[in-house]
Amino acid sequence: MKKIWIIHSSDYGNSETVANKIADGLKDTYEVRVEHLKNLTPEDFAKADLYGLIVAVRIFQFRSDKTIRNFLTGLNEVMGKPIPKFAYFSTHALKWKKFFIRGMKKTVSKLGCVEEVCTDILEIRLQGAKGPARDGADEKIEKFVSTLKEFMS
Ligand SMILES: Cc1cc2nc3c(=O)[nH]c(=O)nc-3n(C[C@H](O)[C@H](O)[C@H](O)COP(=O)(O)O)c2cc1C
């Protein structure tokens, strides 16, 4: 089975929950691992022979989380061979604004270590900073899983 990792840097558990739900949707076709960024080093990625990488991006102070962006930039330096498929999703508390994700888009555009980037981005709005997700999240996740399955095929 091809390997997909879903990584997050969740504090309150919301992006981890979304990651787990995406994993549930993909695990019939792929070997999926959900992991907190703090448990991984760039070298783990270099060794893993990944087919896909899906990243949770939290929004802080109107910007996409710098920790995860810096980590991805660091991957460029260690990956011997690129990861064929890359996608990301976001959790946020305020009404969605396109500029929230601008920094992440910039980071991704410079990633030499991924081949193809999914153009669809899932945005999950929370009921405040600590969540939980607002109504309708499960339907959005389900739709994103279908998109991912097509993108990854
Ligand atoms: C200090 C702080 C600043 C935040 N700024 C924003 C923001 O500008 N826009 C927004 O939509 N959500 C904002 N949030 C909400 C976070 O996006 C939310 O807490 C995060 O996605 C939760 O993810 P987690 O449960 O996986 O930790 C902020 C949260 C914190 C704690």
The ligand as a Gaussian input file, in Angstrom:
#p B3LYP/6-31G(d) Opt

LIG

0 1
 C       -3.481000      33.451000      19.676000
 C       -4.473000      32.934000      18.652000
 C       -4.700000      33.672000      17.506000
 C       -5.632000      33.218000      16.564000
 N       -5.833000      33.961000      15.436000
 C       -6.772000      33.545000      14.534000
 C       -7.032000      34.312000      13.358000
 O       -6.440000      35.361000      13.094000
 N       -7.994000      33.864000      12.491000
 C       -8.694000      32.732000      12.728000
 O       -9.550000      32.388000      11.917000
 N       -8.440000      31.958000      13.829000
 C       -7.508000      32.343000      14.726000
 N       -7.246000      31.568000      15.836000
 C       -7.918000      30.270000      16.004000
 C       -6.981000      29.120000      15.608000
 O       -6.947000      29.003000      14.210000
 C       -7.472000      27.824000      16.254000
 O       -7.257000      27.955000      17.646000
 C       -6.732000      26.609000      15.736000
 O       -7.023000      26.375000      14.390000
 C       -7.129000      25.404000      16.554000
 O       -6.433000      24.282000      16.091000
 P       -6.092000      23.083000      17.074000
 O       -7.357000      22.778000      17.843000
 O       -5.707000      21.968000      16.197000
 O       -4.982000      23.531000      17.986000
 C       -6.331000      32.006000      16.786000
 C       -6.083000      31.271000      17.955000
 C       -5.168000      31.708000      18.872000
 C       -4.937000      30.897000      20.114000

